[in-house]
Amino acid sequence: MLSEVMGMSLADIFAKSIVDFGERDAFSTIKKEKLTYNQFGERVERLTEIFNKNGIKSGEKIAILGNNMPNWAVSYIAATTSSRIAVPILPDFTAFEIANVIEHSESSVIIVSDKLSYKISKVISEKFDLIISMDSLDIVKIRDGAEYILNALPKPEDLATIIYTSGTSGTSKGVMLSHRNLVTQNYMANKLMPIFPDDVFLSILPLSHAYECSLGFILPLSRGAQVVYLDGAPTPSLLLPALSEVRPTIMLSVPLIVEKIYKNKIRPMFTKNWIMQFLYSIHFIRRGFHKVAGKKLCQTFGGRLRFFGIGGSKLDGVVERFLSDAGFPYSIGYGLTETSPLLAGALPGKVTWQSTGPHLPDLEMKILNPNKKGIGEIVVKGPNVMEGYYKDPSTTASCFTADGWFRTKDLGFIDKKGNLFIKGRKDNMIVGPNGENIYPEEIEAVINEHDLVLESLVVNIKGKLTAMVHYNYEQIEKLHTFSEEAVVNMEQRVSEIKKDLMAYVNDRVNKSSKIIDIIEQAVPFEKTATQKIKRYLYS
């Protein structure tokens, strides 16, 4: 029961898992090391002893900088279960951003992987009392004159971690999550989607992000499941053989990954000539094609997948239709770093198209100040809601209503069945010339449904709705393979597609949402860890 879980910490979860699942496989890197739960526990004990011998007190901040590997998990658990505070840092942060996080968090210890140590300048490294190699867990720099300290076990209300979000606002904030936040989130997530010791996770998202850390690490750890990490970024050359070897039962992903698979691999099979295009335009035939492709896709993922979680941003509607027709076991979820993170979700086979599903039963959710269409700001209450932003009480206060509801800053509505539908970010909403609310994310969703578009961003330039579009150049080139032209004139072809896209979009949106201009975005947009476009860079 939730009331029982409220009195637990991560130390309780960790201790129980070592006892219950000691000889089972826990964490591994594909084709490299593999740790059982007992071996994982021994490494945690070894690292905790290093903290103790070097006088790292309760509440001291321990920065963790590294790509996914078993020792990342060791670092996080050793820090949090010994009453220190973990400060995960996203690997793709710049050296400048990393320095800011370290300084703002007042981290006195860093555990850094060899591959990323170059991002720690000499000036910054001198500020640390203790530096540890994540790869070997060996000490790189030691604290002088330290006295042995053995901390008491953490209490549920103690701070466990400070997560610095890459965000889309241009500035990172330190989200403070307590042991109670994370433990209750773990309970809620498992209640929604039970995890078993025989489950195998293939981890492809950064552990330093709340999404992967809570649902792809703490959740399987608490249930005795196995987690396998890639030895690098999830490129096709690494991911495809890994899927075949690991044959995962559970994966967590972001929309961009499945959208690329559909647009670059699946849809081109059904639109390679005019006959196939005609057949694909017929609804029942298209569904048949999707079912065939779905079986092949499930085999590509190893044939055992029972849960493919998609979160972080909204999934393309056309791609979701394919996944549904194909019988692919996808699930949609919604949450924020500030809520540990999951707030709503729907299981495979129960997903309502373009909805995140209902909110988790152990929290409260409502729409604040809804308009005539029922759209308003999504606000929540629950034990998984953060303690606040580190050293920023004014911003923390602004994120809560007077009666204690957390303001997500997301706009949406809840239908009669309890399903939540996200319309966009409150900060992104554009007020039209006639006072109407325009949600750029909805226009972007229509643009992204076009076969020759990979991603887009709608902005307001001098009162005119403008779409910045990154085209699917690979597919544009293939369009010319049946042409008599000796050389593909990409500039001319993109110009033609721009005209077609303008008509395509404006035929599908209401009058107030029609775009006035399209600007080509030649390179992919810069993104956050969960592949959201960093809007502040383009506004």
C-alpha positions in Angstrom: 0.0 0.0 0.0 1.1 3.6 -0.7 0.9 4.4 3.0 3.6 1.8 3.8 5.8 2.9 0.9 5.7 6.5 2.2 7.9 5.4 5.1 10.7 3.9 2.9 13.8 5.2 1.3 16.0 4.1 -1.6 18.2 2.3 0.9 15.3 0.0 1.8 14.6 -0.8 -1.9 18.3 -1.5 -2.5 18.7 -3.7 0.6 15.6 -5.8 -0.2 16.7 -6.3 -3.8 20.1 -7.6 -2.9 18.6 -10.1 -0.4 15.7 -11.2 -2.8 17.6 -11.4 -6.1 21.3 -11.8 -5.2 22.3 -14.4 -7.8 20.2 -12.9 -10.7 21.7 -10.8 -13.4 21.3 -7.1 -12.6 23.2 -4.6 -14.8 25.5 -5.2 -17.8 27.0 -3.5 -20.8 26.5 -5.5 -24.0 29.5 -7.7 -24.9 31.3 -6.4 -21.8 30.8 -6.8 -18.1 27.8 -8.3 -16.3 26.9 -7.9 -12.7 24.6 -10.0 -10.6 22.7 -8.3 -7.8 25.2 -9.6 -5.3 28.1 -8.2 -7.3 26.3 -4.9 -7.8 25.8 -4.7 -4.0 29.5 -5.4 -3.4 30.5 -2.5 -5.7 28.0 -0.2 -4.0 29.6 -1.2 -0.6 33.1 -0.6 -2.0 32.2 2.9 -3.3 30.3 3.8 -0.1 33.4 2.9 1.9 35.5 5.3 -0.2 33.0 8.1 0.7 33.3 7.1 4.4 37.1 7.0 4.4 37.3 10.4 2.8 34.9 12.1 5.2 32.0 12.7 2.9 29.3 13.9 5.2 25.5 13.4 5.1 24.0 15.8 2.6 27.2 16.4 0.6 26.6 16.6 -3.2 28.2 13.9 -5.4 28.2 14.8 -9.1 27.8 11.9 -11.5 29.0 12.4 -15.1 29.1 9.5 -17.4 27.4 7.5 -20.2 25.2 4.6 -19.3 27.1 1.7 -17.7 26.7 -0.5 -14.6 29.0 1.8 -12.6 26.7 4.7 -13.2 24.0 2.8 -11.3 26.6 1.9 -8.6 27.5 5.6 -8.2 23.9 6.7 -7.9 22.9 4.0 -5.3 26.1 4.4 -3.3 25.5 8.2 -3.0 21.8 8.1 -2.2 21.7 5.1 0.1 24.5 6.5 2.3 22.6 9.8 2.9 24.6 11.8 0.4 22.9 13.6 -2.6 23.4 12.5 -6.2 23.7 15.2 -8.8 23.4 13.4 -12.2 24.8 15.5 -15.1 23.7 15.0 -18.7 26.6 13.7 -20.8 25.8 16.1 -23.7 26.1 19.2 -21.5 28.9 21.5 -22.6 31.9 22.0 -20.3 30.5 25.4 -19.5 27.1 24.0 -18.5 28.8 21.2 -16.4 30.8 23.8 -14.6 27.7 25.8 -13.8 25.9 22.7 -12.5 28.9 21.8 -10.3 29.2 25.3 -8.9 25.4 25.8 -8.3 25.0 22.4 -6.7 28.1 22.9 -4.6 29.2 19.4 -5.4 32.3 18.4 -3.4 32.8 15.0 -5.1 32.6 13.9 -8.8 32.4 10.4 -10.3 33.3 10.9 -13.9 33.9 8.4 -16.8 37.2 8.4 -18.6 35.5 9.4 -21.9 34.0 12.5 -20.4 36.8 13.6 -18.1 38.0 16.1 -20.7 34.9 18.2 -20.0 36.1 18.9 -16.4 38.6 21.7 -16.6 41.6 22.0 -14.3 40.1 24.9 -12.5 36.9 23.0 -11.8 38.7 19.8 -10.8 40.7 21.7 -8.2 37.4 22.6 -6.4 36.6 18.9 -5.7 37.8 17.2 -2.6 37.4 13.8 -4.2 37.4 12.6 -7.8 36.6 9.0 -8.7 36.9 7.2 -12.0 33.5 5.8 -13.0 35.1 3.1 -15.1 37.3 1.6 -12.4 35.9 3.2 -9.2 39.5 4.1 -8.4 40.4 7.4 -6.7 41.8 10.1 -9.0 42.1 12.8 -6.3 41.8 12.3 -2.6 40.6 14.6 0.2 43.5 15.6 2.5 43.2 15.0 6.2 39.8 13.4 6.1 38.3 11.6 9.0 36.2 8.5 8.7 32.5 9.2 8.6 29.7 6.6 8.8 26.3 8.3 8.0 23.0 7.1 9.3 20.6 5.6 6.7 18.5 8.2 4.9 15.0 9.1 6.0 12.1 9.2 3.5 12.0 13.0 3.7 15.7 13.4 3.0 16.9 14.8 -0.3 18.1 12.0 -2.6 19.0 13.8 -5.8 19.2 17.2 -7.6 18.5 16.8 -11.3 19.5 19.7 -13.5 17.1 19.8 -16.5 18.4 20.7 -19.9 14.9 22.2 -20.4 13.6 24.2 -23.3 13.7 27.6 -21.6 17.4 28.1 -21.9 18.3 27.8 -18.3 18.8 24.7 -16.2 17.1 24.4 -12.8 18.0 22.0 -10.0 15.0 19.8 -9.3 15.1 18.5 -5.7 13.6 15.0 -5.4 13.4 13.2 -2.0 13.6 9.5 -1.2 9.9 9.6 -0.7 9.3 11.2 -4.1 11.3 8.4 -5.8 10.0 5.5 -3.8 6.4 6.5 -4.2 7.0 7.0 -7.9 8.4 3.5 -8.1 5.4 2.1 -6.4 3.0 4.0 -8.7 4.9 3.0 -11.9 4.9 -0.7 -10.9 1.2 -0.6 -10.1 0.5 0.7 -13.6 2.9 -1.7 -15.3 4.1 -4.6 -13.1 7.7 -5.6 -13.6 9.0 -9.1 -13.0 12.4 -10.7 -12.3 12.4 -12.3 -15.8 12.1 -8.9 -17.5 15.0 -7.7 -19.5 15.4 -3.9 -20.1 17.5 -2.5 -23.0 18.4 1.0 -21.9 18.9 3.6 -24.7 18.2 6.9 -22.9 20.6 8.8 -20.6 20.4 7.7 -17.0 21.0 11.2 -15.9 17.5 12.1 -17.0 14.6 11.5 -14.6 12.7 9.4 -17.2 15.3 6.7 -17.6 16.6 7.0 -14.0 13.3 6.3 -12.3 11.6 4.0 -14.8 14.6 2.4 -16.5 16.8 1.9 -13.5 15.2 2.2 -10.1 12.0 0.4 -11.2 13.8 -2.7 -12.5 16.3 -2.6 -9.6 13.3 -2.8 -7.2 11.8 -5.9 -9.0 14.9 -8.0 -9.7 14.9 -7.4 -13.4 17.9 -7.2 -15.7 19.1 -4.0 -17.4 21.4 -4.0 -20.4 23.3 -0.9 -21.6 24.6 -0.2 -25.1 28.3 0.7 -25.4 27.5 4.0 -27.2 24.7 6.0 -28.7 21.6 4.1 -30.0 22.6 4.3 -33.7 21.3 1.6 -36.1 24.7 0.0 -36.3 24.7 -0.6 -32.5 21.0 -0.9 -31.8 20.0 -3.5 -34.3 22.5 -6.2 -33.3 21.8 -5.4 -29.6 18.1 -6.0 -30.1 18.9 -9.4 -31.7 21.2 -10.4 -28.9 19.4 -9.0 -25.9 15.8 -9.7 -27.0 14.4 -7.2 -24.5 11.0 -7.5 -23.0 10.9 -3.8 -22.0 12.3 -0.6 -23.6 11.8 3.1 -22.9 12.1 5.5 -25.8 11.2 8.9 -27.1 9.0 9.6 -30.2 11.9 10.7 -32.5 13.3 7.1 -32.5 10.1 5.4 -33.7 9.2 8.3 -36.0 12.6 7.9 -37.8 12.0 4.1 -38.1 8.6 4.7 -39.7 9.5 7.5 -42.0 12.9 6.2 -43.2 12.3 2.4 -43.2 8.6 1.4 -43.2 6.6 4.0 -45.1 9.0 4.0 -48.1 8.3 0.3 -48.6 4.7 1.1 -49.2 5.1 4.3 -51.3 8.0 3.3 -53.7 5.9 3.5 -56.8 2.4 4.8 -57.8 0.8 1.4 -57.6 1.9 1.0 -54.0 0.9 4.5 -53.2 -2.6 3.9 -54.5 -3.0 0.7 -52.5 -1.6 2.4 -49.4 -4.2 5.1 -49.7 -7.0 2.6 -49.2 -7.7 2.3 -45.5 -8.2 -1.5 -45.1 -5.3 -2.3 -47.4 -3.1 0.1 -45.5 -4.0 -1.6 -42.2 -3.1 -5.0 -43.7 0.3 -3.6 -44.8 0.8 -2.3 -41.3 0.1 -5.6 -39.7 2.6 -7.3 -41.9 5.2 -4.7 -41.2 4.4 -4.8 -37.5 5.2 -8.5 -37.3 8.6 -7.9 -38.9 9.2 -4.9 -36.6 8.5 -7.0 -33.5 11.0 -9.6 -34.8 13.5 -6.9 -35.3 13.1 -5.9 -31.6 13.9 -9.5 -30.6 10.5 -11.1 -30.6 9.9 -10.8 -26.8 9.0 -7.2 -26.4 5.9 -6.7 -24.2 6.2 -3.0 -23.4 7.7 -0.2 -25.4 7.2 3.0 -23.4 7.1 6.3 -25.3 7.5 9.6 -23.5 9.3 12.9 -23.4 7.2 14.6 -26.1 4.1 14.1 -28.3 4.1 11.2 -30.8 3.3 11.9 -34.4 -0.3 10.8 -35.0 0.4 9.0 -38.3 3.2 7.0 -36.7 0.9 6.2 -33.8 -1.7 4.9 -36.3 0.9 2.6 -37.7 2.0 1.3 -34.3 -1.7 0.6 -33.4 -2.5 -1.1 -36.7 0.7 -3.1 -36.4 -0.1 -4.5 -33.0 3.2 -3.1 -31.7 3.2 -3.1 -27.8 3.6 0.6 -27.4 2.6 2.6 -24.4 2.3 6.4 -24.0 3.3 8.2 -20.8 3.4 11.8 -19.6 5.4 13.4 -16.8 8.0 15.9 -15.8 11.3 15.8 -14.0 9.5 17.7 -11.2 7.1 14.8 -10.7 9.7 12.0 -10.5 8.5 11.9 -13.5 5.4 9.8 -14.4 2.0 11.4 -14.0 -0.2 9.6 -16.6 0.1 6.5 -18.8 -1.7 3.8 -20.8 -0.7 0.2 -21.2 -0.2 -1.5 -24.6 -3.6 -2.3 -26.2 -5.3 0.3 -24.0 -3.9 3.5 -25.6 -6.3 6.1 -26.9 -5.0 7.7 -30.0 -3.0 10.9 -29.3 -3.8 10.6 -25.5 -1.4 10.0 -22.7 -4.0 7.9 -20.9 -5.4 8.6 -17.4 -3.5 10.0 -14.5 -1.9 7.5 -12.0 -4.5 6.5 -9.4 -2.3 7.6 -6.4 -2.2 11.2 -7.3 -4.7 14.0 -8.1 -5.0 15.9 -11.4 -7.3 18.6 -12.7 -7.5 21.3 -15.4 -7.0 24.8 -14.0 -9.2 27.6 -15.5 -10.4 25.6 -18.5 -11.7 27.5 -21.5 -14.9 26.7 -23.4 -13.2 23.7 -25.0 -12.1 22.4 -21.6 -8.5 23.3 -22.2 -6.5 24.7 -19.4 -3.3 24.2 -17.4 -2.7 20.7 -16.0 -2.1 20.8 -12.2 -1.3 17.9 -9.9 -0.9 16.8 -6.3 0.9 13.7 -5.1 3.8 12.3 -3.1 5.9 12.2 -6.2 5.9 16.0 -6.7 9.3 17.6 -6.1 10.5 19.4 -2.9 11.3 22.4 -5.0 14.1 24.0 -7.1 17.5 24.1 -5.4 18.4 27.5 -4.0 15.5 29.1 -5.8 12.5 29.6 -3.5 10.8 32.3 -5.6 10.6 30.0 -8.7 9.5 27.1 -6.5 6.7 29.2 -5.0 5.5 30.3 -8.5 5.1 26.7 -9.5 2.4 26.0 -6.9 -1.1 27.4 -6.6 -2.1 28.9 -3.3 -3.8 25.6 -2.3 -0.8 23.5 -3.1 -1.3 22.2 -6.6 1.8 21.9 -8.8 1.6 23.8 -12.0 2.9 21.7 -14.9 2.8 24.6 -17.4 1.3 22.1 -19.9 -2.1 22.8 -21.4 -4.5 20.0 -22.0 -8.0 18.6 -21.3 -9.4 15.4 -19.8 -12.1 13.5 -21.7 -15.1 11.8 -20.1 -13.2 8.5 -19.8 -10.4 10.2 -17.9 -7.9 10.3 -20.7 -5.5 13.2 -20.7 -4.8 15.0 -24.0 -1.8 17.5 -24.2 -2.3 20.5 -26.3 1.1 22.2 -25.7 3.2 24.2 -23.3 1.6 27.3 -21.7 4.8 29.3 -22.4 4.6 28.4 -26.1 1.0 29.3 -26.7 0.6 32.1 -29.3 -2.3 34.6 -29.1 -3.7 35.3 -32.6 -4.7 38.7 -33.9 -8.3 38.1 -33.0 -7.4 36.9 -29.5 -7.7 33.2 -30.2 -5.2 30.7 -28.6 -2.9 29.1 -31.1 -1.0 25.9 -30.0 2.2 25.6 -32.2 2.6 22.0 -31.2 -0.6 21.1 -32.9 0.5 22.8 -36.1 3.8 21.1 -35.9 2.1 17.7 -35.5 0.3 18.3 -38.9 3.5 19.4 -40.5 5.4 16.4 -39.3 2.8 14.0 -40.7 4.0 15.0 -44.2 6.1 12.2 -45.7 9.1 14.4 -46.5 9.3 16.2 -43.1 11.3 14.9 -40.2 10.7 17.7 -37.7 9.5 21.3 -37.5 9.1 24.3 -35.2 6.3 26.9 -35.5 7.2 30.4 -34.3 5.7 33.8 -34.4 7.8 36.3 -36.5 6.5 39.8 -36.5 2.9 38.6 -36.0 3.1 35.9 -38.7 3.0 32.2 -38.1 6.2 30.7 -39.6 7.2 27.1 -39.8 10.9 26.1 -39.6 11.2 22.7 -41.3 13.9 20.1 -41.4 13.1 17.9 -44.4 13.7 14.2 -44.9 16.5 14.7 -47.3 17.2 11.0 -47.6 13.7 10.4 -48.9 13.8 13.5 -51.2 16.9 12.1 -52.9 15.2 8.7 -53.4 12.3 10.4 -55.1 14.6 11.0 -58.0 15.9 7.5 -58.5 13.1 6.9 -61.0 13.7 10.2 -62.7 15.7 10.8 -65.9 17.6 13.6 -64.3 21.3 12.8 -64.0 21.8 15.1 -61.1 19.4 15.7 -58.2 18.7 19.4 -57.8 17.9 19.4 -54.1 17.4 23.1 -53.9 14.8 23.1 -56.6 13.1 19.9 -55.2 12.9 21.4 -51.7 11.4 24.6 -53.2 8.7 22.5 -54.8 8.0 20.5 -51.6 7.7 23.8 -49.7 4.8 24.8 -51.9 3.2 21.4 -51.5 3.7 21.5 -47.7 2.2 24.9 -47.3 -1.0 23.7 -49.0 -0.9 20.4 -47.2 -0.8 22.1 -43.8 -3.2 24.9 -44.4 -5.8 22.5 -45.7 -5.7 20.7 -42.4 -5.6 23.5 -39.8 -8.2 26.1 -38.8 -8.1 29.6 -40.1 -6.2 31.1 -37.2 -3.5 28.4 -37.4 -2.6 28.8 -41.1 1.1 29.3 -41.6 2.3 32.3 -43.7 5.8 31.2 -44.5 8.2 28.1 -44.3 11.9 28.4 -43.6 14.1 25.5 -44.3 16.1 24.2 -41.4 19.0 22.6 -43.1 20.4 20.8 -40.1 18.5 19.0 -37.3 17.3 21.2 -34.5 19.2 21.2 -31.2 17.5 19.0 -28.7 17.3 18.1 -25.0 18.1 14.6 -23.6 14.5 13.5 -24.4 14.8 14.8 -27.9 12.6 17.9 -27.4 13.6 20.8 -29.6 15.3 23.6 -27.6 12.7 26.2 -28.6 14.5 29.1 -26.9 17.3 28.8 -29.5 15.0 29.5 -32.4 12.5 32.1 -31.1 
